[in-house]
Amino acid sequence: MKTGKTTRIALFLYGILTIAVLYLPLVSVGFASISKARYLSFPIKTYSTKWYGKALESESVRELIMTSLKVALIVTAVSMVVGFFGALAFARYQWRYRTLFQKIILLPIFFPQMVLGLALLVWFNSVGIIPTWKTAVVAHLVWIAPIATLIIAIRAYSFDPALEEAARDMGASTTTILREVTLPLLMPGIVSAGLFSFLLSWGNFPLSLFTTGADSTLPEWLYAKMVSGYSPLVPTLGILSVVGSFVLIMLAFALSWLLRSIRESRQSRI
């Protein structure tokens, strides 16, 4: 059914309005990051990028970014591996306790993160583990790994088992089938899960607040500066974080396109 011109214009304007509502707060943060004054006021009298220079030169900021990066990268790597094999058990193979596994894997997602973080902190203390950024990795994995599993499982549900059976009939071993058939077909879901895992871990505040101990991540520092001792470094680091996330997503798209092009060129040669 074809939509009329008036409907298309209305939908277009609605889309523009939605984007504006979502991104206008980010624009205001961008203005705050280039204001020379310590506190933001409109209209901005003097523009300056000095806060970006101070952010890049600050040793404490570099330490915060490195801590957040360590946590996010480890969480991403582990979530992709756990999510891959978990998705096969979740959606690909039939086994006795599959339904129970599907219910258990969903439980951490429905817990409020503040409650989950507090529960993990109590558990760490009860077994004598001192909270550091390493315990934050465990806390993030408890919440993020199930999400990665579900993302890859969506791809696994569309997986045609006949492809593996055909490879097995041609004499391929289980390892070869996993490497040459299963892994390439699930790769889009794995990449998506990796992106979600990184971004969710990078910007996570509730779990980090309870489990980092003496260490501190970037979201914790931003919150602390907002409630006491505001600094223009807050919007500056916020903008840098958003730009970094955008660059990461673009790199992932470029990598996905490159891998797809290489695979298509190999298939054309065959």
C-alpha positions as CSV (number, residue, x, y, z in Angstrom):
1,M,0.0,0.0,0.0
2,K,1.4,3.3,-1.1
3,T,1.5,6.2,1.3
4,G,0.4,9.6,0.3
5,K,2.7,12.6,0.0
6,T,1.2,14.3,3.1
7,T,1.8,11.1,5.1
8,R,5.4,10.9,4.0
9,I,6.1,14.5,4.9
10,A,4.4,14.0,8.3
11,L,6.6,10.9,9.0
12,F,9.7,12.8,7.9
13,L,8.9,15.7,10.2
14,Y,8.2,13.3,13.0
15,G,11.5,11.6,12.5
16,I,13.3,15.0,12.5
17,L,11.5,16.0,15.7
18,T,12.4,12.7,17.4
19,I,16.1,13.1,16.5
20,A,16.1,16.7,17.7
21,V,14.6,15.7,21.1
22,L,17.2,13.0,21.4
23,Y,20.2,15.0,20.4
24,L,19.5,18.6,21.7
25,P,20.8,17.8,25.2
26,L,24.0,16.6,23.6
27,V,24.3,19.8,21.7
28,S,24.0,21.8,25.0
29,V,26.7,19.6,26.5
30,G,28.9,20.5,23.4
31,F,28.3,24.2,24.0
32,A,29.2,23.8,27.7
33,S,32.5,22.1,26.7
34,I,33.7,25.1,24.5
35,S,32.7,27.9,26.9
36,K,35.6,29.7,28.4
37,A,33.6,30.5,31.6
38,R,33.7,28.0,34.4
39,Y,29.9,27.8,34.5
40,L,27.7,27.6,31.4
41,S,25.4,30.6,30.6
42,F,23.6,31.6,27.4
43,P,24.5,33.3,25.3
44,I,28.1,32.2,25.5
45,K,30.3,35.3,25.5
46,T,33.7,33.7,24.8
47,Y,34.5,30.4,23.1
48,S,37.5,28.3,24.0
49,T,38.8,24.8,23.6
50,K,41.1,25.0,26.6
51,W,39.1,22.4,28.5
52,Y,39.9,19.8,25.8
53,G,43.6,20.6,26.2
54,K,43.3,20.3,30.0
55,A,41.5,17.0,29.6
56,L,44.1,15.5,27.4
57,E,46.9,16.8,29.7
58,S,45.4,15.6,32.9
59,E,47.0,12.6,34.5
60,S,43.9,11.7,36.5
61,V,41.8,11.8,33.4
62,R,44.1,9.5,31.5
63,E,44.0,7.1,34.5
64,L,40.2,7.2,34.5
65,I,40.1,6.5,30.8
66,M,42.6,3.6,31.0
67,T,40.6,2.0,33.9
68,S,37.3,2.3,31.9
69,L,39.0,0.9,28.8
70,K,40.5,-2.1,30.7
71,V,37.1,-3.0,32.1
72,A,35.2,-2.4,28.8
73,L,37.7,-4.3,26.7
74,I,37.9,-7.4,29.0
75,V,34.1,-7.4,29.3
76,T,33.7,-7.2,25.5
77,A,36.1,-10.1,24.8
78,V,34.7,-12.4,27.5
79,S,31.1,-11.5,26.5
80,M,31.7,-12.3,22.9
81,V,33.1,-15.7,23.7
82,V,30.5,-16.6,26.4
83,G,27.7,-15.2,24.2
84,F,28.8,-17.3,21.2
85,F,28.7,-20.6,23.0
86,G,25.8,-19.5,25.1
87,A,23.8,-18.6,22.0
88,L,24.4,-22.1,20.5
89,A,23.0,-23.7,23.7
90,F,20.2,-21.1,23.9
91,A,18.9,-21.3,20.3
92,R,20.8,-23.8,18.2
93,Y,20.8,-27.2,19.9
94,Q,18.1,-29.2,21.6
95,W,19.0,-30.6,25.0
96,R,17.3,-31.6,28.2
97,Y,17.7,-28.5,30.3
98,R,17.5,-25.9,27.5
99,T,14.3,-24.3,28.7
100,L,15.7,-23.9,32.2
101,F,19.0,-22.5,30.8
102,Q,17.0,-19.9,28.8
103,K,15.2,-18.7,31.9
104,I,18.3,-18.6,34.1
105,I,20.3,-16.6,31.4
106,L,17.6,-14.0,31.4
107,L,17.4,-13.4,35.2
108,P,20.3,-10.9,35.6
109,I,18.9,-8.6,32.9
110,F,15.7,-8.1,34.9
111,F,17.4,-7.2,38.1
112,P,17.8,-3.4,38.8
113,Q,21.5,-2.7,38.4
114,M,21.8,-0.9,41.7
115,V,20.4,-4.0,43.5
116,L,22.6,-6.3,41.5
117,G,25.7,-4.1,42.3
118,L,24.9,-4.1,46.0
119,A,24.3,-7.8,46.0
120,L,27.7,-8.4,44.3
121,L,29.4,-6.1,46.7
122,V,28.0,-8.0,49.7
123,W,29.1,-11.3,48.1
124,F,32.6,-10.0,47.4
125,N,32.9,-8.8,51.1
126,S,31.6,-12.1,52.4
127,V,34.3,-14.2,50.6
128,G,37.0,-11.7,51.4
129,I,37.6,-10.2,48.0
130,I,38.7,-6.5,48.0
131,P,36.7,-4.6,45.3
132,T,38.9,-3.2,42.5
133,W,38.4,-2.7,38.8
134,K,38.8,-6.5,38.4
135,T,35.7,-7.1,40.5
136,A,33.9,-4.5,38.3
137,V,34.7,-6.7,35.3
138,V,32.9,-9.6,37.0
139,A,30.0,-7.4,37.9
140,H,29.7,-6.1,34.4
141,L,29.8,-9.6,33.0
142,V,27.0,-10.8,35.2
143,W,24.7,-8.2,33.5
144,I,26.2,-7.8,30.0
145,A,27.1,-11.4,29.1
146,P,23.4,-12.5,29.0
147,I,22.6,-9.5,26.8
148,A,25.4,-10.6,24.4
149,T,24.0,-14.1,24.5
150,L,20.6,-12.9,23.4
151,I,22.0,-10.8,20.6
152,I,23.9,-13.7,19.1
153,A,21.0,-16.0,19.8
154,I,18.8,-13.9,17.5
155,R,21.2,-14.6,14.7
156,A,21.5,-18.3,15.7
157,Y,17.7,-18.7,15.5
158,S,17.9,-18.0,11.7
159,F,20.8,-20.5,11.4
160,D,20.0,-23.3,8.9
161,P,21.2,-26.6,10.5
162,A,21.3,-28.2,7.0
163,L,24.5,-26.2,6.3
164,E,26.3,-28.0,9.2
165,E,24.9,-31.3,8.1
166,A,26.1,-30.8,4.6
167,A,29.6,-30.0,5.8
168,R,29.5,-33.0,8.0
169,D,28.4,-35.3,5.1
170,M,31.4,-34.0,3.1
171,G,33.7,-35.2,5.8
172,A,34.4,-32.0,7.7
173,S,35.3,-32.4,11.4
174,T,33.4,-30.6,14.2
175,T,36.2,-28.1,14.6
176,T,36.2,-27.4,10.9
177,I,32.5,-26.9,10.8
178,L,32.6,-24.5,13.8
179,R,35.4,-22.5,12.1
180,E,34.3,-22.5,8.5
181,V,30.5,-22.6,8.8
182,T,29.1,-21.7,12.2
183,L,31.4,-18.9,13.1
184,P,31.2,-17.0,9.8
185,L,27.4,-17.2,9.8
186,L,27.1,-15.9,13.4
187,M,29.8,-13.2,12.9
188,P,27.4,-10.3,12.4
189,G,25.7,-11.2,15.7
190,I,29.0,-11.6,17.4
191,V,30.2,-8.2,16.2
192,S,26.9,-6.6,17.3
193,A,27.2,-8.2,20.7
194,G,30.8,-6.9,21.0
195,L,29.7,-3.4,20.3
196,F,26.8,-3.5,22.7
197,S,29.1,-5.0,25.4
198,F,31.7,-2.4,25.0
199,L,29.3,0.6,25.1
200,L,27.2,-0.8,28.0
201,S,30.4,-1.5,30.0
202,W,32.0,1.8,29.1
203,G,29.1,3.9,30.2
204,N,28.0,1.8,33.2
205,F,27.6,3.6,36.4
206,P,25.5,1.6,38.9
207,L,27.5,-1.6,38.8
208,S,30.8,0.3,38.8
209,L,29.8,2.4,41.8
210,F,29.5,-0.6,44.0
211,T,32.3,-2.8,42.8
212,T,35.3,-0.7,41.8
213,G,36.4,0.0,45.3
214,A,39.4,2.4,45.4
215,D,39.5,2.5,41.6
216,S,37.3,4.7,39.7
217,T,35.8,4.6,36.2
218,L,34.9,7.6,34.0
219,P,31.1,7.5,34.7
220,E,31.8,7.5,38.5
221,W,34.1,10.5,38.2
222,L,31.6,12.4,36.1
223,Y,28.9,11.8,38.6
224,A,31.1,12.8,41.5
225,K,32.0,16.1,39.7
226,M,28.3,16.8,39.0
227,V,27.1,16.5,42.6
228,S,30.1,18.2,44.2
229,G,32.9,20.4,42.7
230,Y,31.6,20.9,39.1
231,S,34.2,21.4,36.5
232,P,33.9,22.2,32.8
233,L,35.9,19.0,32.3
234,V,32.6,17.1,32.8
235,P,30.9,18.2,29.5
236,T,34.3,18.0,27.8
237,L,34.9,14.4,28.8
238,G,31.2,13.7,28.0
239,I,31.7,14.9,24.4
240,L,35.0,13.0,24.0
241,S,33.3,9.9,25.2
242,V,30.5,10.2,22.7
243,V,32.9,10.9,19.9
244,G,35.0,7.9,20.8
245,S,31.9,5.7,20.9
246,F,30.9,7.0,17.4
247,V,34.4,6.3,16.0
248,L,34.3,2.8,17.5
249,I,31.0,2.1,15.8
250,M,32.3,3.4,12.5
251,L,35.4,1.2,12.8
252,A,33.2,-1.8,13.5
253,F,31.1,-1.1,10.4
254,A,34.3,-0.7,8.3
255,L,35.7,-3.9,9.6
256,S,32.4,-5.7,8.9
257,W,32.4,-4.4,5.4
258,L,36.0,-5.4,4.9
259,L,35.5,-8.9,6.1
260,R,32.4,-9.3,3.9
261,S,34.3,-8.1,0.9
262,I,37.1,-10.5,1.5
263,R,34.7,-13.4,2.0
264,E,32.8,-12.5,-1.2
265,S,36.0,-12.2,-3.2
266,R,37.1,-15.7,-2.0
267,Q,33.7,-17.1,-3.0
268,S,33.9,-15.6,-6.4
269,R,37.3,-17.1,-7.0
270,I,36.0,-20.6,-6.1
